[in-house]
C-alpha cells in the first residue's frame, strides 16, 4: 500500500553539482527537488553572487491548517506574529531539503534578503504589499509562484503551478515542468515565464510609454501592475498617482457608442448536464449595456454600466447594474462568464474590432491573437509581459487565463520542475 505521506512530499533540494566542483560567479547553481519518490525537480538559479531565499507556505491537506516548510523540509505550523518575521523564509543551499506538499500555496523567491511575513491569528501569512513604501519588503526583490496540489487516486497528484504578475513584476523567473496530461495521461512538458533578456526589454518598453513609465518603482527593481497602482493611490498607500484613473474612459465611450448601433454577441458555456451553448445578445441603450438570451427561460437580462479604469485593470465587477445573480446561481455563473470575458477583451483592446465574444478558449476571438493589444489604448503592462514571455503566455491581469493565454499549467505525476532566476 502506498504511504499516504508520500503524496504530501513536494521536494528535497540537494546539489546536482559534483562534490568537488566550485560555483563560479555568473554560472548557474543547480538544485534538485523531489516531488515524490522517484520524482525529481531541478531549481536553477543564475544570479551570480546574490544570495537566494525561498518561502513556501500553504494549507496542509492532512490537517487543513496553514503551515510552511523549514530549512530542513519539515512541516511547521505557522506561528501568529503581528510583526513581519523571517520565520517562514529559508536560504537556498546545496544541502538536501524536503518540502512538504501543500495546497493553495505560494512559493516566494527573493534575492539578498528573505521575505518577511506578518502572520494573522489563524496562521495565515500576510503577503508583501508591492506598492507600499512602508512595507518591510519594499526594498527586497521578490516574486512568487502559485502552487496547488490535489491528491488523486492512482497518481502522484494533480500539480497546478504558475508565475503570477497580476499585482507586480519583480524578478526574471521562469520554470519548466514535466509530467502527464490529466486527461490523456500522455507525457507533457511545459516551459513558462520570462524569456532570457525579456525582463529588461519589458522595463525598456514601459519606460518609453508616458502613461505607464511611472509604474516602474525606482530603486526597487519592481514594476506595479496598473490596477495595483490605482488601488494603492485610492487607499492612500502612496501619496501621488502613478496611473491615470481615467485611462480607459475614452476607449469605453467608443465601445459604448459602437454597440449602440450594432449587437455584441456573447456565447456562454453550456449549463450543467447540457451540450448546448447559451447565446446572449448585447446592445447599449440609455447608457447601459444590456445582454439578453432566450436560450434558457429563467435567465434575466444582465445590465452593465460603463466600467471604470479601476474596474477593468482590477477586474472589479462593480459595473453590474442588474442581473448579476445570487451566489451560486446559474444567473451569476453567466454574469461572471460575461464579466471575465469582457475584462479580458478590454485589457487586450479588441472591443472595437469584434462583434462576437465567447467564454470558451477555442473560440474565434481567442484564436485571433494577432489582434490583441493593437489599439494605442491597451494594457501595455500586460502587452509587454506577454511579448517577453515564453510562448507569449503569462498571468498579467486577473482574467488573463481567458483564451488560455496565461502561464498556468496543470499536470499529474510531475517528474521535473526547473525554476530559473536569471541574471537579466
N, C-alpha and C positions, 0 to 999 in steps of 0.2 A: 504493500500500500504506500502511496506517495505521502511523504511527510508534509502536512499542511503548512508547516512553517517555511518549507522550501519556496512556496508560492509568494511568500512575503519578502523574500530576499531580492533586493534590487541589484546590489553590486558589491564587488570587492575591488578596490583600486590597488594596483601594485605596479611597480616599474616594469616596463616592457623592454628596457634597455639592458644590455649585459651589465653584470655587477661592477666590472672594472671600467665601464665607459664613463666619459665625462659629459655633462650637459654644458655645451658651449653657448656663448652669447648669441642670441638670434636664432638658435636652432630649436626645432620643436622638442617639447618634452612630452613623452607618450605614457599614458596611464591606462591600465586595463580594469574594466569594471564587469563583474559577473552578475547578470540579472537572475539567474537560477543555475543550478548545477549544470555545467557544460555550456552555459551561455556567457559569452564574454563581450564586454563593451569597452571600447577604447576612447579615452578622453585625451585629446591632443591640444596642448597649449603652446602657441608660438608667440610669446610675449617678451622675448629677450630676458632681461634681468628681473622683470617685475614679479612680485610675489602674488600668487593666485590663491583666492579663498573661495569656498563654497558654503552654502547654507541650504539644506534640504529638509523641508518640513511638509507635513500634511496630516491626513487622518489615517490612523492605524486601523485597517479594516477588521482586525481582531477585536478591538475594544471600542471602535467608533469614536475615539478621542484623539485630540491633537498631540502630535509627537514630532520629534526631529531625530536626525542621526548625529551621533557624536563622532569624534575623530577616529574612533576605533570601529565605527559602524554599528554600535549598539543603539537600540531604540530607546529614546529617553523622553519621558513626559515633559512637556513644556511647563516651565515654572512662571507664573504671572510676575510681571515686572512693569512698574509704571515708568521706569527709566529705560532708555534704549540700552540693550545689553548685547555683547558679542557672544552670548552663551550658545546661540544656535549656529554660529559660524565656525568653520574649521579650515586650517591651511591645507591646501592640496600638497601631498607629499608622495614620494615614490613608494612608500610603505603600503601594505595591504589594508584596505578599508572596506568593510561590508556595509552597504547602505540598505536598510530595510525597505520593502515595497510599501508605498503609501498611495492613498487616493486623494483626489483634489489637492494635489501637491504643487509646490513650487521649488525649483532648483535655481538658486541665485548664484551667480558667478561675479566676483569682484576682483580688482587688482589693487595691490599695495595695502589696502585696508579691508578688514571684514565689514560686512553689512551688519548694522546694529538694529535690533528689533525690540520695541516695547511689546509686551505680551499681556493681553487682556485677562480678566479674571477667569474666563473659560479656557484659557490656554492657547488662544488664537493669536499668532504673531501679527503685528500691525505692519504692513509693508511700508517701505520708504515712500515719501511724498516727493515725486520727481521735481515739482515746481517750487517747493517750499525752501527758501534760503535758510530757514531756521532748523530744517530737518538735520538730524545728526549725520546723515549720509550724503549731504548735499555736495560735498567736495570729493566724494568717493565715486569712482567709475564702477558701475554695476549694471547688470541686466539679468533677466531671468527667463527660464523655460517653464511652461505649464505642463504638468505631468499627472496623468491619471491611470491607475492600474485597476483593472476589473478581473477578479479571478473567474476563469471559465473552465468548466469540467473538460478534461481531456486535452488541455493546452497549458502552456506556461502563463496564460492570462492575456487579456486584451490590454495592449500598451498604447496609450494615446499621448502624443508629445507635440509641442510646438514652441517656437520662439515668439514672444509677444512684443510688438512695438506699438500697441494700441495707445499706451499712455506716453511713451517716450522711446527714443533710440539712444542707447548708451555705449554699447560695445560691438565690435565687428565679430559676432558669433555666427557659427554655422554648425550643422550637425548632419550626420549620415547614419541611417539605421537600417538594419536588415532583419527580416523575419518572414512571416507568411501573411497573405491576404486573408482577412477574416471570412470572406465569402467563398473564394475559390480554393483556399488553402495552398495556393501556389506561392513559390518564393517571390519576395519583393524586396527592393532596396530603394530607399528614398534619400535624396540629398536636399537639404533646405538651408535657408539662412543667407547671409551676405556673401556675394561673390568676392574673390580676392581683389582688394583695392576698391570695393564697392562703397564702403563706409565713407571713405574720403571723397569719392565722387558725389555721394549723397549730400555731404556737407557743402561741397562746392556749388552744387545745383541750388540748394536752398539759400546759400549765402548770396547768390546772384539774383534772388527773387525778392523784390521790395516788400511784398505782402507777407513773406514767410521768414525772412532772414533773422528777425528778432527771436524766433523760436530757438535759435542756437544760443545756449547759455554760456557766455564767455567764461573760460577758466574751469569748466566742469566736464567737458567732453560730452555733454548731454544735449539732446535736441528734444524739445517738447512736441508732442502732437498738438495740432491747433486747438482741439477741444479741451485738452488739458490746460493749455494756457488761458483760454477764455474762462473756464471754470475757476482757475486759480485767482484770476482778477476779480471775478464776480464774488468770490468768497473772501476777498481781501487778503489772500495769501501772498500776493505780490502787489506792489504799490502802483505799478504802471502797466497798461495793457500791452501785451506782446502780439496780439492778433486782433484784427478788426471784428467787432461783434456784428457788423453789417456786411461781412464779406460776401455772403450768398444772396443778399437782398435783391440785387438787380437780376441775377440769374433766376431766382424763384419767381420774380414778377414776369419774366419772359416765359417761363414754363406755364404759369397760370394763364397768361394771355394766349399761348398756343392752344392749350386744351380747353379754352372757352369756345374754340371753333372746331376742334376735332376730338374724337374719343381716344382715351388711353385704355387699351385692353390689358387686363391683368389676369393671368392664368394661375390659379391656385392649385395646390396639390389635391389629389383625391381625398375624400373623407375616409375615416376608418371603414373597413370592410367594403371598399369600393375601388374600382379602377378608373373611374370617370373623373377627369379634371374639372375644376369649377372655374368658370369664366366670369370675370367681373368687368363691367363697363364703367369707365370714369369720365366725368365731364365737369368742368368748372362752371359754376353759376352763383351769382351773388357773393363772389369772393371765396367760395368754398368748393373743394374738390370732392364730389360725391361719387362713390362706387356702388353699383347695384348688380345683383345677379338674380336670375330666375332658375338657376340650376338646382337649388335646394330651397324648399319652401320656408324654412324657419330662419333664414338669414336676412338681416335687415341691412339697409344701406350703411356703408362706412363713410363718414363725412370728415374731411380734413380741412383745417385752416392752413394758411401759408406757414411752413416751418421756419423757425429762426435759424441763424447761423449756428448757434449752440446746439439746437436740436439735431441738425444734420451732422455736425462734427462729432457730437457726443452720443448720437443715436438715442435721443430722448423722444419718447412718443407723446410729448406734451401737446402736439398739434392735432391729436384726435379729438374731434368735437363730439361725435356720437357714433354709435355702432361699434364701439371699442370692445364690447363684450365683457362678461364677468370672468373671473379667474377660472381656468379650466374648461371654459365653454368652447363650442365649435366656432361661435362668432368671434371670440377672442383669438382663436387659432388663426383664422383668416385675416383678422385685423393685423396681427403680428407678422404674418407672411407678407402682407402688403407693405407694412411699415418697413420691415427689414430690406425688402427688395427696393423700395423707393430710396431708402438711405444709401444703399449701395449704388444705385443708378445716379443719384445726385452727386455723391462723392467722386464717382468716375465720370461725371458730366456727360451723360448720354441722354438726358431727358429731352433735349432739343433735337435729337437725331433719331428718335424712335417713337413709335406709337403702340408698341406691344412689349410688355414685360411679363416675366413668369418667375415663379419661385424655384422651379426645377433647374438643376445645374447644367443640363444638356440642351437648354432652350436656345433660340436664335440669338437673343441679345447677349447671352453669356458666351456664345461661340464667337461673336464679333468683337474680339478683344482689341482689334486694331482701332476701334472707335473709342476705347477707354481713354480718359484723361486728355482728349484732344482740344477741348474748349479752353481758352485762356483762364476762365474761371473754373478751377477744378481743385481738388485736394492735392496740391503739389507735394505735400509731405508724403502722402501715400504713393503718388506717382513716382517720386524719386526713390523710395524704398523698393517698390516693385521693379523699377528699371535696373536696380543694382542688386537684385536678389537672384539666387539660383533658380532657373526656370521661370523667373518672374513671379514667384509665389512668396507671399508674405502676409503677415497679420498686422495691418497698419491702421485699421479702424474697426469698430465693433461688428459691423456687418460685412467685413472683408472675406468671410467664408462663403458669401454668396458667389455662385458660379465656380465653386471650388478653387478660388483664387488665393486662399490662404496657405500657410506652410504647415497646417495641421496634418498629422499622419496618424493612422490607426492600424495596428497590426497585431498578430498573435505570435507566440513563440519567438520573441525578439532574440536575435543572435549577436548582433554587433551594433553598438551605438558609439559614434565618434563625435565628440564635441570639440570644435576648433575655435580657439580665441586667437585671431591673427594679429600680427603687429602691423595694423593698417595705417 
